[in-house]
Amino acid sequence: MKFHVRTKVVSGVLAATLAVACPVVFANPNQPAAAASTTQAQLAPIHWSASFAAAQQQARAGGKLIMIDFYTDWCGWCKVLDEQTYPDSRVEVLASNLVPLKLDAEKGGASLAEKYKVEAYPTIMFVDANGNVVQKVEGYQDGDDFSATMSQILQKNSSLQQKADGQPDNALLQVSMAVASASSGSADDALRYLKKAETLDPHNQTGALSAAYQAVANNYFVHKQYAQSIDYLKRQIDISPATDETIIAKLLLATSYALTDQNDSAIQTAEEVLHTPQATKEEKELAQKVETAVKAQK
């Protein structure tokens, strides 16, 4: 079939136009709980440190980098970052390996903003416990781009892999490495850590597996390996509640089906989005485009 789609455009449209409402994934209540000895820490929304001094103390204690979000009250893209990027489950997973800190660059964080020569908003500074700059990120990034940025920083400048390998029973660390590897394009490493996470957390008690499935699926989708993308998008959808993140996964799944000539499955998946009450107007328009393009080729 002649169903042309630029993967970056599809991913970009989804990331730029659709807010993620509540990406935290909960375990299926109908599945038996794991034994108490295998209880895992649960993924949660990003917890922001109270001050730079407190963040430094946390960073030293945990051997982590500090992620400072410099914002202002009038910065529109700062609000989009809060509404769309930070709730992304991949970003939440990776942020659990950092010490996040938000500072108003014109109020309480003014002196630190001056020290780091912050002139654009939002600006995200990654620094070590002593305040030394590791990397500076200026401007808005969506969930795809920011999770890739975080992955590169964590893999290059922190002991994330060492921690994951040193704590093989920590499912959240295994998921973190799966997300970081997939977001950096390392499919083999991503699958290796994902397999460990699935073994440790078969019932998704951490609520984090969805982020790993999403990262792996996106990596395959961007590299036009649509059959593999289908597998992990289906896994993501199967364990996720009906959130915008799940709807986006269904849009990518419908596209992947279309690109592998699985027309009936593409139409069915697009129809599911069209009949999902939580789907936004933009999401339904994208689903309609997929369905129309597929039907035109049948």
C-alpha angles and dihedrals in degrees: 000000000000101000105148120194132158106224094212091051092051092047092043094050091050094046097043100044105034124070117213106234105191116345098175108118122217128205119258105266090214092061120086116257118249120252117279091249090064097047109141134203110262127236112250137177114281113287112213120213118240099234144353091258091052090046091052090052091050092047093052093046094048101033090239139139121245119239109204118194109201110198141157132216092245096048109112095189089052088062091048088051089054094045101042114015106039094050090055105117092226090054091047091052093050093043089059085071093054137057104245119207129179119203130180102230092209098046129023094000098046097108093047091046089054091048091053093041094238109182104155132054133263097026119171116201121195109200137165125245090274092053096254112150116249098171140344122213118192123195136009123319126185124228094272095050098038094049087051090050092049091047093054092048095047094047094047104035109027140053094248095127091043090052093047092049092043093050102042091165094059105098095188091056090049090051090048091056091045091053093043093048095046093045088052092049097253099134097171093052091044092054092046093055092039091056090053090050093050090051092050095042108028093159096044095243089159091056087222105104092085090064091054093048090049093050093047093045092049091050091054092043094052090049090050094245091137099166090059090043090057092055095055096038088056090050090050093050094045094059099035132090119234099282131139088262089060092047090053088051089054091051091053090044091053089049092048091050089050092050091052093048093249090138100166092050090047092053093045092051092046089050090053089058092046090054096044109109092208093055114111126228090258092050092050091048090054091048090050091052091053092047093046093048092049094047090049090061097047 
